[in-house]
């Protein structure tokens, strides 16, 4: 659920128009509650810009989805990261898109997908997790995202399964009258539904979360790679991966790649051992 952004130049002003997009549906503006969550703009295999979401888990390490950093075996051609709530702020102050990137976005040293990520070829085992390595460190005011213990989601019962928060950038709805895409950071409440169905994947790689207005939130195109936090903590229990809905309208259920499984933790701990300081 990455989002494709088409860049248009109008005289000296710049604007971004959405062609197709995940962001938080039925959510509310984040109001700077999660400055450790940022957005990615990137080009894959010569096509872009696409956008996704990610969470800082170390000064230079942003956790995101595998499909936000690789396609068809090739890592992104170029990637930029920003943490402003309004990702488009300042765009009209520069003579070119590149000038805006250079001045107001974080440069990226490299991006790294999970070594077994293969464009969902092994679905439902999808290994849809990756990282972005910033060229320079970023220190969020609310601290870094934290990785839970192995099997964390299986340990939850009752009320604890109902109190999660998804955060991301992109469209805030896909059906009138809520169809909006402000490219801003939003948040929304979601509920853990299960971790053991066929779609949850081999070894229960994915977790299924609610996506409906009755609970208060969900994800859509452009939220890919964004975090689902446990309650009001910085514990990132999963990253947004794919949705399961009719007509691509982001109404139904969300499936997130879990961070409390060995496939994720072996990858993350290896990355932190190399880039975490």
C-alpha positions in Angstrom: 0.0 0.0 0.0 2.6 2.5 -1.1 1.3 5.7 -2.7 2.3 6.9 -6.2 2.8 10.7 -6.3 3.0 12.6 -9.6 5.0 15.8 -9.4 3.8 18.8 -11.4 5.6 22.1 -11.9 3.4 25.1 -12.2 5.5 28.2 -13.0 7.9 28.5 -10.1 5.5 26.9 -7.6 5.5 23.1 -7.0 2.6 20.8 -6.1 2.1 17.1 -5.7 -1.0 15.4 -7.0 -2.1 11.9 -6.0 -2.5 9.4 -8.8 -3.2 6.4 -6.6 -2.4 5.6 -3.0 -1.8 4.2 2.4 -2.7 6.7 5.0 -4.8 6.6 8.1 -8.5 6.3 7.4 -11.1 7.6 9.9 -8.2 8.9 12.0 -7.3 12.4 13.3 -4.3 14.6 12.8 -1.4 13.4 14.9 -0.8 16.9 16.4 3.0 16.1 16.7 2.4 13.2 19.1 4.7 10.9 17.1 7.7 12.8 15.7 9.5 9.5 15.5 7.2 8.6 12.5 8.2 10.1 9.1 7.4 9.8 5.5 9.5 8.4 2.6 9.5 9.7 -1.0 11.3 7.4 -3.4 11.8 6.2 -6.9 11.8 2.4 -7.8 13.1 1.1 -11.1 13.0 4.5 -12.7 9.4 5.2 -11.7 8.2 7.6 -9.0 7.7 9.3 -6.8 6.1 6.8 -4.4 5.4 7.5 -0.7 5.4 5.3 2.4 5.7 5.7 6.2 8.4 4.6 8.7 9.4 4.7 12.3 12.8 5.7 13.7 14.2 2.9 15.9 17.8 4.3 16.2 19.4 7.6 15.2 19.9 6.6 11.6 17.6 3.6 11.3 14.0 3.9 10.1 11.8 0.8 10.1 9.4 0.4 7.2 8.0 -2.2 4.8 10.0 -4.3 2.4 8.0 -3.1 -0.6 8.9 0.5 0.3 12.6 -0.1 -0.3 12.7 -2.8 -3.0 10.9 -3.9 -6.1 11.7 -6.7 -8.6 15.0 -7.4 -6.7 16.2 -3.8 -7.0 16.5 -1.4 -4.1 15.1 2.2 -4.5 16.9 4.4 -7.0 16.7 7.3 -4.5 14.9 7.9 -1.2 14.2 11.0 0.9 12.8 11.1 4.4 10.9 13.9 6.2 9.3 14.2 9.7 7.2 17.3 9.3 3.5 16.7 10.1 2.6 18.4 6.8 5.0 16.7 4.4 4.4 19.3 1.7 5.3 22.3 3.8 7.7 24.7 2.2 7.4 23.1 -1.3 6.5 26.5 -2.9 9.6 28.2 -1.7 12.0 26.5 -4.1 12.7 26.7 -7.8 12.8 22.9 -8.2 11.8 19.8 -6.5 15.5 18.8 -6.0 16.2 22.1 -4.2 13.3 21.4 -1.8 14.6 17.9 -1.2 18.1 19.2 -0.5 17.0 21.8 1.9 14.1 20.2 3.9 14.4 16.4 3.6 16.8 13.9 5.1 19.2 12.3 2.7 19.5 8.5 2.7 22.7 6.5 2.7 21.0 3.2 1.7 17.8 1.1 2.0 17.8 -2.5 3.0 15.0 -5.0 2.5 14.7 -8.3 4.5 16.9 -10.7 2.6 14.0 -13.0 2.0 11.6 -10.3 0.7 10.6 -11.2 -2.9 7.7 -9.0 -3.9 5.2 -11.3 -2.0 6.3 -14.3 -4.1 6.0 -16.6 -1.0 2.7 -15.1 0.1 1.3 -15.4 2.7 4.9 -15.6 4.0 5.9 -12.2 2.7 8.9 -11.0 4.7 7.6 -7.5 4.1 10.0 -5.5 6.3 12.9 -3.2 5.5 14.9 -0.3 6.8 16.1 3.1 5.6 19.5 4.2 6.7 19.7 8.0 7.0 22.9 9.8 6.0 22.7 11.9 9.3 21.1 11.1 12.6 17.7 12.2 13.7 16.6 12.3 17.4 12.8 12.4 17.8 11.4 14.3 20.8 9.3 11.3 21.9 12.1 8.8 21.7 12.7 5.9 19.3 10.3 3.1 18.4 10.9 0.0 20.5 10.8 -3.6 19.4 8.6 -6.0 21.5 9.6 -9.3 22.9 9.2 -12.4 20.8 5.6 -13.6 20.8 4.3 -10.4 22.2 1.0 -10.4 20.4 0.1 -14.0 21.3 0.6 -13.0 25.0 -2.3 -10.4 24.8 -5.8 -11.2 26.0 -9.0 -9.3 26.3 -8.8 -5.5 26.5 -5.1 -5.5 25.6 -6.1 -6.7 22.1 -8.3 -3.7 21.5 -5.9 -0.8 22.2 -3.5 -0.1 19.3 -2.7 3.0 17.3 -1.7 3.1 13.6 0.2 6.2 12.4 0.9 7.2 8.8 0.9 9.7 6.0 -1.4 9.8 2.9 -5.1 9.6 2.1 -7.4 9.9 5.1 -10.3 8.2 3.3 -11.2 6.5 0.1 -15.0 6.9 -0.1 -17.0 10.2 -0.3 -17.4 12.3 1.7 -14.2 11.4 3.4 -11.9 11.1 0.4 -8.9 13.3 1.2 -5.2 13.2 0.7 -3.5 16.0 2.6 -0.1 14.2 2.8 0.0 14.8 6.5 0.7 12.6 9.5 -2.5 11.1 11.0 -3.3 8.5 13.7 -6.2 6.1 14.3 -7.2 3.5 16.8 -7.3 -0.1 15.6 -8.0 -3.5 17.1 -6.0 -6.7 16.9 -8.3 -9.4 15.3 -6.1 -12.4 15.0 -2.6 -13.8 14.2 -3.3 -17.4 13.2 -5.3 -17.4 9.9 -4.0 -18.5 6.5 -3.5 -14.8 5.5 -1.4 -14.3 8.6 1.4 -16.3 6.9 3.8 -19.0 7.6 5.0 -18.9 11.2 2.3 -16.2 11.7 4.3 -13.4 10.1 1.3 -11.1 9.8 -1.3 -9.8 12.2 -4.8 -8.8 11.1 -6.1 -5.5 12.4 -9.5 -3.8 12.1 -10.1 -1.1 9.5 -13.5 0.6 10.0 -14.9 3.8 11.4 -16.7 2.1 14.2 -13.4 1.4 16.0 -11.8 4.7 14.9 -9.1 4.0 12.3 -7.4 1.9 9.7 -4.7 2.1 7.0 -4.7 2.6 3.3 -2.4 3.5 0.4 0.7 5.4 1.6 0.6 4.1 5.2 2.8 1.2 4.1 5.7 0.6 6.5 4.1 2.8 9.2 3.9 1.6 12.8 1.1 0.1 14.8 1.9 1.0 18.4 0.7 -0.8 21.5 -1.5 1.5 23.5 0.3 4.9 24.1 3.8 3.4 24.2 6.6 3.5 21.6 6.3 -0.3 21.1 6.0 -1.0 17.4 4.2 -4.3 17.2 4.0 -4.4 13.4 4.4 -2.4 10.2 1.6 -1.8 7.7 1.9 -4.3 4.9 -1.3 -5.1 2.9 -5.0 -4.7 3.0 -7.8 -7.2 2.2 -10.8 -5.3 0.9 -13.1 -5.2 -2.1 -12.7 -2.6 -4.8 -9.4 -1.3 -3.4 -11.3 1.0 -1.1 -9.3 0.3 2.1 -12.5 -0.9 3.9 -12.1 -4.3 5.5 -9.1 -5.6 7.3 -5.4 -4.6 7.5 -2.5 -7.0 7.6 0.7 -5.9 9.2 4.1 -7.6 9.3 4.8 -8.5 12.9 8.0 -7.3 14.6 7.6 -9.9 17.4 8.5 -12.9 15.2 12.0 -14.4 14.5 11.9 -13.4 10.8 11.6 -9.7 11.8 13.8 -9.7 14.9 16.8 -11.5 13.4 16.7 -8.9 10.6 16.2 -5.9 12.9 18.8 -6.9 15.4 21.3 -7.5 12.6 20.7 -4.0 11.2 21.0 -2.4 14.7 24.3 -4.2 15.3 25.7 -2.5 12.2 23.9 0.9 12.0 22.3 1.3 15.5 25.0 3.5 17.1 
